[in-house]
Amino acid sequence: MLSAVGVAGVAATAGCLGGLGTDGGGDAPEAVALTGGEQCDACGMVIDQHPGPAGQLFYADHSPEGHDNPARFCSAWETFSYALDREDDGWNRAGGYLTDYSTVEYDLFDDGGQTFISAHLDADAFAPMDDLVYVVGTDVNGSMGPDFVPFSDDGDAEAFADAHDGAVYERADISRDLIARR
């Protein structure tokens, strides 16, 4: 959960995170818009036809099956799951981005008795995934049901968590176990 350790704690643990951090030094590629009918590299859904956070991952010496970088995702949890799997395969991540709900005017809407959060897929809606905190366990859904809702501002994340019965996690605390419990 969000701790008083803050930025120093994230920086101190970043080297322990392997492929989830930006490997290989140098500048990371810039985020791209996901507005052109791209399919999710985890589930195959068309990203711009679904609500919620989206993600993209760039790899130094590899690319996703069937297209050039970045790997693209219709949910935050799928982005992390893919990143962990590629880390296990020895891939070095050159950059990773998720929707930053601190920088967009998001909407919450009801569909079939469930609450969803809007998608924001322009390049400027994305922020480096290692610079975000995540609200987990809320009553708010993305494209694949309950998701991690990313924020660059801790206060925004805390307010969202309080309003939607969730908890705030640092990027370093996102694990396979947390993904499974989402």
C-alpha positions as CSV (number, residue, x, y, z in Angstrom):
1,M,0.0,0.0,0.0
2,L,1.0,3.6,-0.4
3,S,3.7,4.3,2.2
4,A,5.5,7.2,3.7
5,V,8.6,5.9,2.0
6,G,7.3,7.6,-1.2
7,V,9.5,8.4,-4.2
8,A,12.7,7.4,-2.4
9,G,11.3,3.9,-1.8
10,V,10.3,3.5,-5.4
11,A,13.6,4.6,-6.6
12,A,15.4,2.3,-4.2
13,T,13.5,-0.7,-5.3
14,A,13.4,0.1,-9.0
15,G,16.6,-1.8,-9.6
16,C,15.1,-5.0,-8.1
17,L,12.2,-5.1,-10.5
18,G,13.9,-6.5,-13.5
19,G,11.8,-6.2,-16.7
20,L,9.1,-4.1,-15.0
21,G,11.5,-1.2,-14.8
22,T,13.0,0.5,-17.8
23,D,16.0,-1.6,-18.7
24,G,19.0,-0.8,-20.8
25,G,19.5,2.9,-20.0
26,G,19.0,5.6,-22.6
27,D,15.8,7.4,-23.4
28,A,12.5,5.4,-23.4
29,P,10.4,5.6,-26.6
30,E,7.5,8.0,-26.3
31,A,3.9,6.8,-25.7
32,V,1.7,6.5,-28.8
33,A,-2.0,7.0,-29.3
34,L,-4.1,3.8,-29.2
35,T,-6.9,5.2,-31.2
36,G,-6.6,3.3,-34.5
37,G,-8.4,0.1,-33.8
38,E,-5.4,-1.7,-32.3
39,Q,-6.0,-5.0,-30.6
40,C,-4.9,-5.9,-27.1
41,D,-1.9,-8.2,-27.1
42,A,-3.2,-10.1,-24.2
43,C,-6.9,-10.8,-25.1
44,G,-7.4,-9.6,-28.7
45,M,-10.1,-7.0,-27.9
46,V,-10.1,-3.8,-29.9
47,I,-8.8,-1.2,-27.4
48,D,-10.7,1.9,-28.5
49,Q,-14.0,0.0,-28.2
50,H,-13.7,-0.5,-24.4
51,P,-13.6,1.6,-21.3
52,G,-10.9,1.9,-18.7
53,P,-7.1,2.2,-18.4
54,A,-4.9,1.1,-21.3
55,G,-1.3,0.3,-21.5
56,Q,1.7,0.0,-23.8
57,L,5.1,-1.6,-23.5
58,F,8.2,-1.2,-25.6
59,Y,11.0,-3.7,-25.6
60,A,14.7,-3.1,-26.5
61,D,15.4,-6.3,-28.6
62,H,11.9,-7.8,-29.0
63,S,8.5,-6.9,-30.3
64,P,5.0,-8.4,-29.8
65,E,3.9,-11.2,-32.0
66,G,2.5,-9.9,-35.3
67,H,3.5,-6.2,-35.1
68,D,6.2,-3.7,-34.1
69,N,6.5,-2.1,-30.7
70,P,4.7,-1.2,-28.6
71,A,2.8,-4.1,-27.1
72,R,-0.8,-2.7,-26.5
73,F,-3.3,-3.5,-23.8
74,C,-6.9,-2.8,-23.0
75,S,-6.3,-3.0,-19.2
76,A,-3.7,-2.1,-16.6
77,W,-3.7,-5.5,-15.1
78,E,-3.0,-7.2,-18.5
79,T,-0.2,-4.7,-19.1
80,F,1.5,-5.8,-15.8
81,S,0.8,-9.5,-16.4
82,Y,2.4,-9.3,-19.9
83,A,5.4,-7.4,-18.5
84,L,6.0,-10.0,-15.8
85,D,5.7,-12.8,-18.4
86,R,8.2,-11.1,-20.7
87,E,10.5,-10.5,-17.8
88,D,10.5,-14.2,-17.2
89,D,11.4,-14.7,-20.8
90,G,14.4,-12.4,-20.4
91,W,13.0,-9.4,-22.4
92,N,14.4,-6.0,-21.5
93,R,11.7,-3.3,-21.3
94,A,12.6,0.0,-22.9
95,G,9.5,1.8,-21.8
96,G,6.0,1.3,-20.4
97,Y,3.0,3.6,-20.2
98,L,-0.5,3.5,-18.7
99,T,-3.4,5.9,-18.7
100,D,-2.8,8.6,-16.1
101,Y,-6.2,9.5,-14.6
102,S,-4.6,12.5,-12.8
103,T,-4.2,14.3,-16.2
104,V,-7.4,13.5,-18.0
105,E,-11.1,14.5,-17.5
106,Y,-12.4,11.0,-16.8
107,D,-16.0,10.0,-16.5
108,L,-17.7,7.3,-14.5
109,F,-20.7,5.7,-16.0
110,D,-23.2,2.9,-15.2
111,D,-23.8,0.0,-17.6
112,G,-25.8,-3.0,-16.6
113,G,-25.6,-2.1,-12.9
114,Q,-21.8,-1.8,-13.0
115,T,-19.7,1.3,-12.8
116,F,-17.0,1.9,-15.5
117,I,-14.3,4.5,-16.0
118,S,-13.8,6.1,-19.3
119,A,-10.9,5.3,-21.6
120,H,-8.3,7.9,-22.7
121,L,-6.1,6.8,-25.6
122,D,-4.3,9.8,-26.9
123,A,-0.6,9.8,-26.5
124,D,-0.6,12.6,-23.9
125,A,-3.0,10.6,-21.7
126,F,-0.2,8.1,-20.9
127,A,2.5,8.4,-18.3
128,P,5.4,6.1,-17.4
129,M,4.0,3.2,-15.5
130,D,6.9,3.4,-12.9
131,D,5.8,7.0,-12.0
132,L,2.2,6.1,-11.1
133,V,0.4,4.8,-8.1
134,Y,-2.5,2.4,-8.5
135,V,-6.0,2.2,-7.0
136,V,-6.9,-1.5,-6.7
137,G,-10.0,-3.3,-5.4
138,T,-12.6,-0.7,-6.3
139,D,-16.2,-1.0,-7.5
140,V,-15.1,0.6,-10.8
141,N,-14.5,-1.5,-13.8
142,G,-12.4,-1.2,-17.0
143,S,-12.5,-3.3,-20.1
144,M,-11.8,-6.6,-18.3
145,G,-13.7,-6.0,-15.1
146,P,-12.0,-4.8,-12.0
147,D,-8.8,-3.1,-12.9
148,F,-5.9,-1.1,-11.4
149,V,-6.7,2.7,-11.9
150,P,-3.4,4.6,-12.3
151,F,-2.7,8.1,-11.0
152,S,0.4,10.3,-11.0
153,D,-0.9,12.4,-8.1
154,D,-1.1,10.6,-4.7
155,G,-3.9,12.8,-3.6
156,D,-6.0,12.0,-6.6
157,A,-5.4,8.3,-6.0
158,E,-6.3,8.5,-2.3
159,A,-9.5,10.4,-3.1
160,F,-10.5,7.9,-5.8
161,A,-9.7,5.0,-3.4
162,D,-11.8,6.6,-0.6
163,A,-14.7,7.2,-3.0
164,H,-14.7,3.8,-4.5
165,D,-13.7,1.4,-1.7
166,G,-10.2,0.7,-2.9
167,A,-6.6,0.8,-1.8
168,V,-3.6,2.6,-3.2
169,Y,-0.5,0.7,-4.1
170,E,3.0,1.8,-5.2
171,R,4.2,0.5,-8.6
172,A,6.7,-1.7,-6.8
173,D,3.9,-3.5,-5.0
174,I,2.2,-4.8,-8.1
175,S,2.7,-8.5,-8.2
176,R,1.3,-11.6,-9.8
177,D,-0.6,-12.2,-6.5
178,L,-2.2,-8.8,-6.6
179,I,-3.1,-9.3,-10.2
180,A,-4.8,-12.5,-9.4
181,R,-6.8,-10.9,-6.5
182,R,-7.9,-7.8,-8.5
